[in-house]
Amino acid sequence: MEVVWKRTHTCGELRKSHVGQSVVLLGWVAGQRDHGGVIFIDVRDRWGITQVVVHPEAGERIYELAKKLKGESVIGVRGEVCARPESMVNPKMATGEIEIFATELEVFNESKPLPFPIKDPCTATDETRLRYRYLDLRRPSMQANLLLRHRASMLVRQYFDRHEFVEIETPFLMKSTPEGARDYLVPSRIHKGKFYALPQSPQTYKQILMVAGFDRYFQIVRCFRDEDLRADRQPEFTQIDVEMSFVTEEDIFSLIEGLMVLLFKNLMQIELPQPFPRLSYDEAMKKYGTDRPDLRFGMEIVDVSSDASQCGFQIFQEVVQKGGKVRGIKLEKAGPLSRKQIEEITQQAKSLGAKGIVPLQCTENGIESPISKWVSSDFLGQLGNAFSVKPGDCVFLVADTETVCQSVLGELRKSLAIQWGKIDSTLFTPVWVVDFPLFEWDSEEKRYVAMHHPFTSPQEKDLPFLESDPGKVRARAYDLVINGYEIAGGSIRNHRKWVQERIFRILGLDSATAEKKFGFLLEALEFGAPPHGGIAVGYDRLIMLLAKEESIREVIAFPKTTSAVSLMDGSPSEVDEAQLKELGIRINFT
């Protein structure tokens, strides 16, 4: 009679209360050990691992199958739940108090030799892991990350439902309106020579939904950008997309803070204090050299340009006279640094764009610096006061344009904090960055571009500068930053057609081009568009933080490499000539 293999329990479910029951487990062989005639098999599924014992008394067929089992083969086991002897209890396993005495065993699929062991930490290269992603995803840490992602998505949907949001799917095939990153284009077979674009975001659609009167929209949505990749960026990514009517920035801050508090509390048992602190864009750039500041450590940038303007050190004086800045950061309790260490830090600064750095070391005997022979002790004392130095502290000064000072010291601040162990990895420090410029000047294209996107509303008091001085206009935009990562970004939108048209003109879009690209939105704004705003949460980065990983690839089931290739299935790939002909496409590599 054929044995019916219907699972009765998962491999993480059985406890002492199940002793004496006959059970069926189905799963993968996580390990096999022959202990002098008694064979132990660890059977694994996504719920856990259970130890199975096969005695010779179980029968020759079962015993021989057990002896020949290969790792990661798929098996079925029927047997009785037994309590382990007290000395054999494994407290590291949820099922460690019991084991299964096998009476039936079946091998459903025997595995080939593995390219790497299914265990944590993984010893395989990233390329091997991505090539055999289906094996990598069997590892406990990867399964935990994707289960965490699933639990987060359930919490997100419940949260927005409680706040009366409607989840609405927006199209994946849309009009190409490139403003920033490159679009992924999809050729139309029916309309030869025309193309759809995959959405970089549902921005225009969600604004249309506000015009349509839905008031509160959200979506966990896939987006696509054909851009260079890095650890926290992929060509296809997921975001929590949100739009609301009749709101101010405060409404959106409150909503998203509530979501973050919920996720961190439920998934990490961490209480995030509310309200989250806020920094203006200017303050963030001056203090931290970036609009994505990591607030887990201090090392704020200090401006000493005023003191340096008449200090006697020619380099400092010339930089300040030309409108530049002298700024620095303090590394606490790091000294005394050796000449080699200072040279390494100097090379770091140069690689980031600085012409050099000036180090100061605070000792019991005062402040020591290579510029001591050119400046007075009073000036060194002023610098010491500006940075509140104590013996063992080191200060690094950069003299250059404001932009160079900010970018170099912002990166150096982060790098030194990591090298000297100044970052508490258990902390999570959210901050809202607000009051962004609406535009930034593109020196290559010799024109203004949108700092966020062209649909962001200017602050009302800055409207008079739209035509006369666009660089002065501040945006009603905001970013949520956690531990140096931009987790969310959004803005209050332009709900008045005339404002939107003015912004398009400043961005270099004449009326005809604006109509061609965004005519549908401009027209919609004339049919009773409510004031509205929204935000998009970078879901992959958020889950990366919640999982305490360093790359979003660790929380995405099937990510691409840094060259946008899927090593597992070989995409992107060539297609048949017949397919190209049907689409009216000819490939030209010149």
C-alpha positions, 0 to 999 in steps of 0.5 A: 500500500502506498504511503501518503506523505501529508505533513502533520507538523512543521520542523519548528513546532514539536515540543515535550507536550507532543511526546508519544504522538505519531507525526509526519515531517517534510523538509530538507536534510540539514545534517546527517551523523552516523553514531555507531549504528544509530543515525541522526538526521536534522530535518529543516523547513522554514519554521525550524529544525527537528532531530530524527533518529533512525535505529537499525530496528526501523528496518533495512530499507529505512536504515540504508536510506538514512545512511546514504542521505545527502545534505539538502535532499528533500525527505519525508519522515514518519515516526514517534515523538520521544523525549530526549535524555536529560543529558542530550537536551539541546537548549539552542534549538526550540525543538531541543527537548524532543526527537523523532524515532523514525518508522518510515523514511522517503527521499523525494529528491536527492540533492547534488553536491552543494556549491557552499554550505547552507549555514550562517555565516556564509563563506561563499562569494557574493557572486556564488550566492547570487548565482545559486540564490535559491540555496542562499535563501535557505540560510536561516539569516536570509529566511529571517530577513524575508520573514521580517520583510513580510511581517513589516508589510502586514503591519504597514497595510494594517496601519494605513487601513486604520488611518482610512487610506485606500491601497490603489495599484498604479500602472507599470506601463506609463509615459516616459517623462525623464526628469532625473534618473534614466527610464527603463523603456518598453517598446510597444508592438502595436504602436511601433516606434513608441515606448512605454516607461517603467515608473520611477515612482507613481508620482503623477498618478498619485497626484491624479488620485488626489484630484479624483477625490480619494483623499488618502492613498497608499501603495507598496509599489515596485519602481524602476530606475536605470541608474548606477548601483551601490549597496543601498540602491537597485534598478528595481526597488520597493517603496511605501507610496503615500499621498494625502489631500488637505494636509500640511507637513505636520500631518505627514510627519505625524503619520510617518512617525507613527508608522516608524514607531510601530515598526521599530517597536513590533519588529525590534522592540525599540521605542523611538521617542516622538516627535522626531527632531528636525534640522533645516537643510542649511543646518544639516550641511553646516553641522554634518556636511550632508543632508543625510546626517548620522546623529548616533555620534557627535563630531559636528563640523565647526566653522572657525573662518572668522578666527582664521581670517587674521591668524597669520597662516597665509593659506587660511587667510587667502581662502577666507579672503576669497570667500572660502571657509576654514572648518573642522571636526574633533575626534575625541580621545584619539591621541596622541596620533602618530605621524603615520596615522595623521598621514593616512587621515590626510590621504583620506581627506585628499581622496575626498577632494581636499588639498590637504588638512591641518591637524591639531593635537591637544596634549597636557602641554597644550595644542600642537600643530604643524602651523604653530610656527606661523600662528600665535599661541592665542590663535591656537587657544581660540581654536581649542576653545572653539572645539572644546578640546581636552587632552587626547582630542584631535582636530582636523581643519580643512580650508577651501570653498564651502562646498568642498569643506562640507563634502570632505568633512562630512565624509571624513566625519563618518569615516573616522567615527567608524575607524575609531569605534564612535558609533553605537550600533544599537542606536537608531536616530531619526531626524527630519531634514526640512527647508531644502532649496527648491532648485540646485544649479547644474554646472554641466548643463548650465541650468537649474534642476529640481532638488527633489522633483518638479512637482514640489511646491515652493514655500509661499513666502518665497514665491516672489523669487521664482522668477527673479532669484530661483536659487533663493526659493525654498521647497516644502520638501522633507526627508526622513533620515535614520542613521545616515540613510535617507529612509523617506522623502516627500513634499507638499505638491503644486496644486495650482497650475500657474505655479507648476508652469512657472517651475517647468519654465525655470527647469528649461521646459517651454510650454510645448515641451511641458504640455507634451510631457505633463499635459495630462497633469496640468489639465487635471490641476484645472479641475478642482485639484485640492492642496495635497502632499505625500511621501515615499518610504524606501522600503528596502532601506528600511528593512535593511535597517530593521534587519541590521544589514549593511546592504539592501541585497540582504533583504531582497529575494532576487537582487541584481549585481552592481552591474544590474545583472541577475546571475541566477537567470542570466538577465538581461539577455539577448532576444530572438531576431523575430521578436525584435522584428515584431517590435520594429527594432533594429540593434545598432552597437555603434 
